[in-house]
Amino acid sequence: MNTKGLRTWVLINTAHLRNNYRFFRGFIGPKCRLMAIVKSNAYGHGIVDFSQEMQRLGVDWLGVDSIIEALRLRREGIRKPILVLGHTLPENFTRAKRARISLTISTFEGIAYAARRGARFHLKVDTGMHRQGFQLREIPAVLAQMKKHRIRTSQFEGLYSHLAAPANKKFTRETKAQIAAFKKAAILVRKAGFEPLRHITATGGTLLYPEARFDMVRIGIGLYGMWPAGNLALYPKWRNRLKPILSWKTRVGEIKEVSKNDSVGYDFTHRLKRNARIAICPIGYWHGLPRALSGGKGRAIVLGHKVPILGRVSMDMVVIDLTGVPRAESGAEVMLIGEGDGVAIRAEDIAKIADTTNYEIVTRLNPLMKKFYV
């Protein structure tokens, strides 16, 4: 790994990735398939490299958001089955068929497009989240439409839904109702003569609802070593089983001495209460560091010390306080996400300050930043 000449970069720990994959593979057992969710640039981890690692590890399916992501993976030599989870425009159904890419169908128009183009698809059922999907009462009409268009069993590869809050114990009743609705849809589909793969659980549902694993599970955030909800990490049997795979670093660009009562940042956001040694690092919210970390709320790690972010997080610069780290010099590495010398900053820590989720923190990392799989 050569970071010379780089102002910022992302590291992906492949040993941790293997650990996470093997945990879920062992957890679901040999008969259940595993779909790795690599949508949105693999949650900010780099869709091509991450998918290549998954292919090497033996994943069964890959889940992407768009036909654009799917076609890119095909161009990069990914041979595993791919499901597009998001909306596909009619003009792309033929491209999907040619590239052996499966599409999500959740409208009657989509059934007609799939029939005309011969595209493979997974039918999505809305069991209560009310995003994509046919509602349960529509399934008989859906099956009639499929019969009318002479949909082949080889085309209809999967039947799936999505749980709204499986990791939240407050919604156990609602989650079980979703699972029950999905089972009813699956019975109707099988009575019509189809035997598609059934899948409804993502990371949280896979861990908490074994009765809902069916033929395949879709694992996203867990493969990246993070939890869909903080309470899952507290379960003793799972504690420390998942390992975050991503670290994000930058460098100290320049260092300066500033005086007590001087101010730092746009709008003079931070007034210093002492003489300080500060550093300017060449990253900002353009790179994915939330602006919500401004005003001393955020932290970075330098030589094993957590140091505060001063002033306003700018578009391409951030100021940190090095007063307590006298050995740090220009060019020193600065960790924004990850662990160094026993000190850690997790995506969850940043998300809490920014009032968002760990998903958003990593997904919004700028895709132009160089990534090293090590």
N, C-alpha and C positions, 0 to 999 in steps of 0.2 A: 504494500500500500504506500503510495507516494503522494503526500499532501503538499508537496512543495509548490508554491505559486497559488495555492488555494486560500481564499479568505474565509471560507466556510465550507463544511462538508458534513455528510451523514454517514454513519457506520451502521451496518446491519450484521448482527452476530449470528452466524449460521449455526453454531452449536446450540444456541438458545432456540433457534427456529426448529431444529431437529427435535429438541426436547419437547417443545410445545406440540409439534405434529404427532410425535409418538405418544404423548399423553392422551390426546383425543382419539387417536387410532386405537390405542389399548382400551380406552374408556367405552367406546361404542361397540367393540367386538368385531369379529371377522366378517359377519354377514351384512353389516350395515356399510353402505358407501359413504365416502366423505367428499363433500364439495368444498374447496377452498375459495373463499370470497376474496377476489383480488380487484374488485371494482375501485374506481376513483384512485387510480395509480397505486393500487394495493395499499389503500389507506395511507398514502404518502410514502410508502416504502419502496416504490419502483416496481411497476407492474410486470415488466419483462423479466428482470432478474428474479423477482419473487416467484413468478410463475415457473421459471426454469428450475428453481430450487424445489418447488412443489412437484413438478414432473419427475425430478430425480428421486424424490422421496416416495413416489408411487401414489399420489393423490388420484382419486377417481374422476372428479369433475373440477372445473374452474367456473366461478361465477363472476361475470363482469357487468358493468352498467349498460354499455352501449355496443352497437355493432362496430363502431370505430375501435374500441378497445379490443374486441374479439378479433377483428381482422389484423390488428397489429400483432397480436400474439401468434396468429397463424403465420404471418410473415417472418416472425422470429423463430419459427420451428417448433412451436408448441403443438403437440399432436393430441393431447387429452381432449375429451369432450368439453365443450364450452357452452354455458347457458347465459344468454343476455337477459338480465333481470329487469332492465328498464324498457321504456317504450321504443319500438322500432318503426320507422316510417315505412310506408308501403313499398317505396322504390328500393328498399334495401332487403326485401325478402328473398329476391333472387340471389343477391350476393351472399346471403346467409346460407342458402342451400348449396351453392357452389363451394363454399368454404367449410361445409359440414359444421355449421354453427346453429345451435338450437335457440329458439326465440321464446319469450314469454308472450302468451296470448291471453288477453283479458277483456276483449271486446268481440262482438259478433262480426264486425268488419274484419278483425284480425283472423278469424276462422276462415273467412272467404279468401283473404289474401294468401293464407297458408295453403289452402286447397289449390288455388290457381298456380302458385309458385312451387308447390311441392316442398315447402320448408318444414323442417322438424320443429316441434314446439313442446313447451310445458304449459299446461293450462293452469292459470292462477285462480284460486278461490278466495273471495273476501269473506273471512270468517268472523269479522267484527272490527278490524282495524280501519276499514273503510278508506283504503288507498286503492291500489290496483285490485282487480279481481271480480269474477262473477259472484253474485250473492247466491246463497244456497238455493233459494227459490227459483233461480234462473237455470240451474244445472239441467233439468229435463229439457228445456228449450235449447240449451247449448248442445246437448247430445243429439237432439233432433236436427239441429243445424249441421253438426258434423256428419250425421248419416246422410243428409241431403247432399252435402258436398263430397261424399264418398271419401272421407278422411281415412287413410290407412292406419292400421295399428302401429306400423313402423314409424309413422310421422308423429303420432301422439306419444311422446316419450315420457312425459312426467305430469304429475298433478301435485300442485303445491299451494301453500298459504304461508302467512307470516304472523307470528305471535306479537302482540302489541307490548306486553310487559311481563314476560316470563320470569325475569329476575327479581321482580318486585312482589313480595309476599302479600301486599295489600290487594293484589289483583289475582290471587289464586283462583277464585271462583270464575272470573272472567276468562282466565287462561284455559281452564278446564272446559269451559263452554266453547271456546274456539276449537279446541282439540276435538270435542264431540261433534261440532258442525263439520269439521274436516272429515271425520270418519264417515259421516252420513254422505258427504259428497263422493268419497272414495267408493262406498257401496254402490251408489247409483252408476258411477263410471264403470265399475266391474260388471255390474248386471247388464250393461250395454255392450259387453264383450271386449272391453279394453283392459290392459294390464300395465298401466304406466307406473314409473317410479313415483313413490309417494314421499314427500318431504315437507316438513313444516317448522322444524326447530333450527335456530341459529345457536350461538354459543350458550346463552343462558338457558334456553329451553332444553338443549341437549344435556346439560348438566343436571337440571332439576326435574325434568319430566321424561324418564326413560320410556314410558308408555307411548311417547309421541315421536320416537326416533324413526319409526316406520322403515323405509328402505334406504333412506339417505338423510344425512344431516348437513347443514350449511354452516361452516365455521369461519368466522371472520376475525373479530377482535381478539379472540382467544389465541389464534395462531401467531398474532403479533405480540403475545405475552401480556396482554392487558385484559381487564375484566369489563363486561358490559354494565355491571353495577358494583359499587364498592362492597356491598354486603357479601357478595359471592366470595371475595378474597378472604373473608373472615372464617369461612367454613374450615374447621381444623383439617379435614381430610384433603382439602385442596390447597391449603396454605403453602406458599412457596413452590407449588407445582409448575406454575407458568412463569416464564422469565421474559421480561421485556427485551425485544431484539434491537431496538433503535436507540442510537445515541446521536446527538447533534452538537457540533463544535464550531467555534469560530476562533479568532485570534485577537490578541491585544494589538490594536493598530498604533496608537500613540498614548503616551502617559504625560500628565501634567500635574503640577502642584497648584492648588487653589486655596484661597484663604477662607477662614471662618466668616460667615454672613454673605459670602458670594452665592450666586444662584446658578443652577444648572438646568438647561433645556428650554424648549419653547415655553413662552409665557412665564419664564423664570420659575418653573414648576417646583424645583427643590432648592430650598435655602439651607446652606450648610451650617451645622451647629459647631463645627470645628474645622481646623485646617485639614485638608484632605488631599490624598493622592488618588487621582481618578484616571480611568482608562477609557478610550473611545474604541469600540469594536465595530467592525464594518458590516453589521447586519441590522435589520429592523423589521417592521411589520410586513414589508414586501417579501421577506424571506420566511415569514410565518410566526414571528414573535409577537404575541398579542399586544396591542396598545394598552390593554387593561393592566399590564404589568408595570406601567408608569408609576412615578411618585413613590418609589421605594417598596412597592408591593412585590415585585419580582426578584428572583435570585439567579445567580450564575455560580459556577464552580471554577475556581482557579487554584491550582496547586493544592487540592484537597480542602479548600476553604470555601464555604458559601459566602458570597458577597452580594450586597444589594444593588439593584438597578436604580440609578439616580435619574431624576428629571423625567422627560417625556421620551417614550420609545418612538423614534423617528422612522421614516420610511426605510432608510438604509443605514442608520447608525443608532447605537445605544451606548449609554455611559454607565460604567460600573465603578464601584468604590473599591480601590485596592489599598486603602490605608492600612488595613490589617494584614496585608500580604506583601511585605516589603521586598521579598525575593522575586516577585513577578516583574518581568521586563517586557519590553515591546517584542511582539512575536509569540508570547506565551499562549498556550492553548486555553480556551475558555469553553467550558461545557455548559450547554443550555438545557439539554435533556440527556439523562443518562446517569452513570455512577462513576465516581473517581475517588480512589483512596478511601473507600468506605462511606463516602458522602454521595447522596443521590438527589436528583430532581426528576420526578416522574411526570409524565404527561398529565396524570391525574392531579398532581400538585398545581400545575399551571392552570388546568381546567377549573379547579376550585376557585382560584383567584379571578379568573376571567368569566366566571359564572357560565360555564359551558360544559362540554363533555370531552373526555380523552380522545374520542373519535375525531372531533373537530380540530383539536390541537395537532395531531399527526397528519390528518388529511390535508390541512392547509399549509404544510411545509412546501416551500416553493419547489416544483419539480425540476427546475433548472440546476438546483444544487447537486453537486457531484455526490454519488453514492458509492460506497465501498462495501461489498459483501465479503466479510472476513471470517 
